[in-house]
Amino acid sequence: MNEEAVESIESKVKDIVVDVLRVDRSRLAPTTHLMKDLGADSLDALDVAVRIEKAFDIKVPDEAIKDFLTIGDIVRGIVEYRNISA
């Protein structure tokens, strides 16, 4: 997957996080932790995961969702699960 595609995924992830958590987009970087930095709780994280699955037409195994801690983690997970289902 090329850099442009990864940047597009990251942008869409940020859109989802902004929508769910009502945070300023400028606060989001690959290392931004949803819970520690943005105050997300487990329901917020689940909402983000469900929206990610819909937006990218992927299925993330429940046990993998716990690893979606930062923006970068989410982007890497999407890339991985898109490649698996491709």
N, C-alpha and C positions, 0 to 999 in steps of 0.2 A: 504494500500500500504506500502510495507516495505521500510526501509531506503535505501537499495541498489537501488531500483527502483527510489526513489526520487533523489538520487545522479546521476543516469543515466540521468534523465530528466534535472537536473541542468547542467550537462556537455553538453548536446545537446543544451540547451538554450544558454550557454556561447559560444558554437561554432557559433551559429546563430548571436549572438550579435557581436562577433569578426568579422565575415564575413561582416555584414551590416555596422558596425560603424568603422571598421578598427582600433580597439583599441587592446592594449596588454592584453592578457587573464589574466595576473597577477593583473590587475586593477579590476577584476570582483569578487565581493563577493555578498552574498545574499542581503546586504543592498545598493549595488551600484544602484544609480538612473540614469536611462538612459539619462534623459535630464540634470539634475543638475550636475551630475558627469562626464558624457561622452559627453555632448554637442549634443545629438540627438535632431532633430527637429520632427515635427509632421509627416512628410513624412518618416523619418527613423523609427519612432515608428510604423507606418502603415506597412512598409516593414517587420519589425521584426514580427509583428502580423500575417501577411500573411504567412511568412515562418514557424512560429510556428504552424499554422493551418495545413499546408501541412506536416510538419515533424511529427506531432503527430496525424494526421488524426482526427482532432477535428474541431468544429465550435464554435468560440468564438463570442457571441453576440456583435454587434457594441458598445452598451452602456457599455459593460464590458471592452473593450479594453482600455478605459481611466483609468482604475484601474491598468493596467500593468505598474507600474512606476519603480519598482526595479526588480532585478533578482529574488529575493524571491517572489515578487508579481506574476511574470510570472509563476514560478514553482508551486505556490499554485493554480493559475488559471488553469494550465494544469491538475494538479491532479484532481481538481474539475470537469472540463469539460470532462475529460476522464471517471470519475466515472459516470457522468450523461449519457454519450453515451454508456457506457458499458452494 
